[in-house]
Amino acid sequence: MNTQSPSSENNSAILVLTNMPDQDSAETIAHALVSRKLAACVNMLASCQSCYQWQGKVETATEIPLLIKTTAERYAELEQAIRELHPYELPEIIHVPITGGFPAYLTWLHQETQA
């Protein structure tokens, strides 16, 4: 495995963020995404308080943030899976490019998300 410089395949790595209403739904989505090879890894963070505007009212909720590591090539399927499994009417689904990182980890990420 090349650990010196990232290959072109590693440039497609992305981080997807979403929030779940509880631990059970967070675990359900995390396991589904990894088992379907839509994500190499999902971190389920400690619960946090979210404040947002929804249907004209300011709301607060306790949520479980998920950090989902995948590739741009798998994003459309991953988004569809989140939309199908997420209990919210309008789930937060944001992705950002991973522009750098440990090349061996990025290679592993790419290998684990091959269809």
Buried (B, 14 or more C-beta within 10 A) or exposed (E): EEEEEBEEBBBBBBBBEBBBBEEEBBBBBBEBBBEBBBBBBBEBEEBEEBEEEEEEEEEEBEBBBBBBBBBEBBBEBBBEBBEEBBEBEEBBBEBEEBEEEEBBBBBBBBEBBEE
